[in-house]
Amino acid sequence: MKNGFQTLDREVVVDDLEVRGELPRWLSGTLVRNGPARFETDRRSFRHWFDGQAMLHRFGFADGTVSYRNRFLDTPSLRSVRDEGRISFGEFATDPCRSIFGRFFTRPRLAPNPNVNVVSDGDRDWALTETPIAVQFDPDTLATVGLSDHDDAITGQVTTAHPHQAPLTGDLVNYVLKFGRRSVYQIYRQRGRTRELLATLPTDRPGYLHSFAITERHVVLVVFPLVVNPLSFLVRGKPFIENYRWRPELGTRFVVFDQQDGSVVADRRTDAFFAFHHINAYDADDRVVVDICAYPDAEVVDALYLDKLRDGVELPLPFPTRYEVDLTGDGIRSRRLAEDALELPRISYGSHNGRDYRYAYGVGAFGNGRNDFFNQLVKVDVRSGRTSRWHEPGRYPGEPVFVAAPNARAEDDGVLLSVVLDVDAGRSGLLVLDAATFEEIARADVPHAIPFGFHGRFTSTAH
């Protein structure tokens, strides 16, 4: 499992991977995955899984064949690490190489290290992280094109790498958090290259939000009580996330915005919990249903430091949990959707994002054990609670990306694509499962181990 957190320096191009099994002939397009792949300089290591330098991996599908290539994103952050042997930009949990004197008089620069996700704005492809600096790349060669160039009044220091496509309009929706004496969440929608402010939410103690939820009519910010006093960034001299504090007495806040006019239609609190990822959300009469991979607290953030992961720390587990926000009253009802842990969740996004749905897919832990990394794939029927599992000893799967079959007749009519690390073989491969039966269809190995990554995107090729 440790080689999932080791540096990959190789950049390769393989036109035709050996495929075991048989891929559906209709599977045509590309899967681009994002994640960290360099974890140290010659003199110093990054401290957290989220800090590694970004690398893209591209799997191409055509007529039953699979190609592969990988490439680092050519950013100022990578060049500093690779060419100068320095960490010059602040990361999630790693400070730049500065003296105490320099740290006091120099504000940390935003890190252009987009190692979390990939997205398209219609005609351009972007790699994203939690700072509002996206990196454009060529989807065929993975070559870096340049940095984002928004010229508007929506500025700030923190965003999410999980923008949503509005179900009814197709607009990209996201938020930018601007720190200040009174910080403010700025929710915006983007049409083509134009961004428009939709809503704002002032706050004295902003929380750490890795993602958010969207429905046909609403945007939902779930503010967990992992919060920060923005002044800490200037006076404490600590990496970004170490300025945040767990304040369970604040509870978890659900703020529901109307997508049309940006008004707040509900502002409710419930018991404290923490999450990185929302699964899905939808409107139901006078309620908003929000499904989340929920942890009891923010202990998981500390568990993902690299020294702990490499030493085999017990990993906190998230469980798929439903929160129903009453838009007419004061209550939030919650219940667990299944007894299997679920993280890095995916759904049939094109047809069910922001709408009532039945199936969620993700990674989990065999037997809900905490003494290993995520080592199984899970399918959850959110209506019945039934689960399906894929598990092989010594193999560690990543986020399963759902690809719908042409003219799909059911929500789970399609395949799942997951990059799986085989620790004994010392290399990774692409696993293809039938999403309905959860049985293996095919797999194709790549010539090296791919470090554990985060998120990816499949783009189909029109026939």
Beta strands, then each sheet from edge to edge (+ up, - down):
strand 1: 13-14
strand 2: 19-21
strand 3: 29-38
strand 4: 53-62
strand 5: 65-72
strand 6: 117-120
strand 7: 125-128
strand 8: 135-137
strand 9: 144-147
strand 10: 158-159
strand 11: 164-165
strand 12: 172-178
strand 13: 183-191
strand 14: 194-203
strand 15: 213-214
strand 16: 218-223
strand 17: 226-227
strand 18: 245-246
strand 19: 252-258
strand 20: 264-270
strand 21: 278-284
strand 22: 287-294
strand 23: 319-326
strand 24: 332-336
strand 25: 343-346
strand 26: 359-364
strand 27: 376-381
strand 28: 387-390
strand 29: 395-397
strand 30: 401-404
strand 31: 414-422
strand 32: 427-434
strand 33: 440-445
strand 34: 456-460
sheet 1: 1+ 5- 4+ 3- 34+
sheet 2: 2+ 33- 32+ 31- 29+
sheet 3: 2+ 33- 32+ 31- 30+
sheet 4: 6+ 7- 8+ 9-
sheet 5: 10+ 12- 11+
sheet 6: 10+ 12- 13+ 14-
sheet 7: 15+ 16- 19+ 20-
sheet 8: 17+ 18-
sheet 9: 21+ 22- 23+ 24-
sheet 10: 25+ 26- 27+ 28-
end
